[in-house]
Amino acid sequence: MKKILVTGSAGFISAYLVKRLLEDKDNLIIGLDNLNPYYDVSLKEERLRLTKNERYIFYKGDLADKSLIHKLFDEYKFDIVVNLAAQAGVRYSITNPDAYINSNIIGFYNILEACRHHPVEHLVYASSSSVYGGNKKVPFSTDDKVDNPVSLYAATKKSNELLAHAYSKLYNIPSTGLRFFTVYGPMGRPDMAYFGFTNKLIKGETIEIFNYGNCKRDFTYVDDIVEGILRVMKRPPEKKTGEDGLPLPPYKVYNIGNSNPENLLDFVQILSEELVRAKVLPEDYDFEAHKKLVPMQPGDVPVTYADVSDLERDFGYKPKTSLREGLRKFAEWYYEYYIKGEK
Ligand SMILES: NC(=O)c1ccc[n+]([C@@H]2O[C@H](COP(=O)([O-])OP(=O)(O)OC[C@H]3O[C@@H](n4cnc5c(N)ncnc54)[C@H](O)[C@@H]3O)[C@@H](O)[C@H]2O)c1
């Protein structure tokens, strides 16, 4: 039986990952999440309800609690660790920096230290497209320089990659960082644009479209991200020895994105059409009256666009779900959960 630690397991991406991992009867999943109230905790509880299983043991606890992390590693002797717990969001990092240092820096350091003292086959962790900052060259490649973060969130994610590199080199820990590009889908994060826009439109409020709509995002459907994580988890970077007789770091970083950036105004158009189709909003909804074009926000970047050729080369895989297909699934879920389900 493979023992797998998934952190942030009540979170959006982790919950989908846990569900897929449970399909393999040889997996025992240990989940950890502090169920923090950054967004509606009932969504996190719902995800836990949907993943309940006898081969899934959930702990409510904090990644920054070093003794808890070491206790879990000691007790379960994990084969694979997938660290997805983090304080996410770019804008929140401007007003709540502590949360980012606590979860993303101290928490990740605890995971690395635990992997050092309790060796694992593979440490997979979430990085982010935000590490590319305001880079102009597109598509974004993992070979590009990423030394100019424009938010604390991005700085913590780039720091994770640096820390992982040092630990891979020093202690021969196979690690793979995954730079996710705007992940969306049913049961997603209410702080993200597609979800927040929907909530606002339903209440008759006005949505703000940043940089006057001149933004492009590489939207990636959650199932595609999970498929990428599953493939990567199975194949840790090889351990090799360098000419100096010391280990070469078994260390990799990949982009996982759709590699097909969409203009924000087109995205809003598709979302509007799908919300009407799913009966979340009425057919005669006046979208134009509820849209406002506003300037760029601090911490935001004008474009994200993933070069996924490395992922394709090494894992024969590339995300494929179109934005319309993905937003259709989101809109249908939203109708079932909030409107029919009266949540
Ligand atoms: N969704 C995206 O578009 C996106 C894009 C790039 C990177 N990422 C990264 O992917 C990962 C998962 O993102 P998500 O969208 O599922 O976010 P999410 O907020 O839904 O999930 C993260 C989970 O981690 C938990 N958590 C946070 N701090 C913790 C701590 N100190 N101890 C224990 N649990 C803690 C939260 O309660 C939450 O349930 C994160 O690392 C995020 O930075 C996400």
The ligand as an ORCA input file, in Angstrom:
! r2SCAN-3c Opt
* xyz 0 1
  N      -6.193     27.671     -7.933
  C      -5.257     28.271     -8.648
  O      -5.534     28.938     -9.649
  C      -3.796     28.121     -8.289
  C      -2.849     28.673     -9.176
  C      -1.500     28.564     -8.863
  C      -1.105     27.893     -7.717
  N      -2.038     27.377     -6.875
  C      -1.564     26.687     -5.663
  O      -2.169     25.411     -5.602
  C      -2.399     25.039     -4.252
  C      -3.850     24.683     -4.037
  O      -4.640     25.805     -4.376
  P      -6.219     25.835     -4.283
  O      -6.704     26.700     -5.383
  O      -6.741     24.438     -4.167
  O      -6.410     26.649     -2.915
  P      -7.314     26.377     -1.642
  O      -7.191     27.619     -0.806
  O      -8.676     25.931     -2.021
  O      -6.566     25.172     -0.917
  C      -5.528     25.329      0.010
  C      -5.924     24.631      1.299
  O      -4.830     24.723      2.188
  C      -5.311     24.965      3.482
  N      -4.263     25.641      4.244
  C      -3.771     26.894      4.047
  N      -2.815     27.163      4.948
  C      -2.679     26.052      5.713
  C      -1.856     25.707      6.821
  N      -0.989     26.584      7.334
  N      -1.988     24.486      7.376
  C      -2.879     23.585      6.878
  N      -3.697     23.858      5.835
  C      -3.597     25.079      5.265
  C      -6.549     25.826      3.298
  O      -7.463     25.708      4.386
  C      -7.129     25.283      1.991
  O      -8.137     24.318      2.233
  C      -1.901     26.219     -3.410
  O      -0.574     25.966     -3.022
  C      -1.954     27.384     -4.373
  O      -1.032     28.397     -4.016
  C      -3.367     27.468     -7.132
*
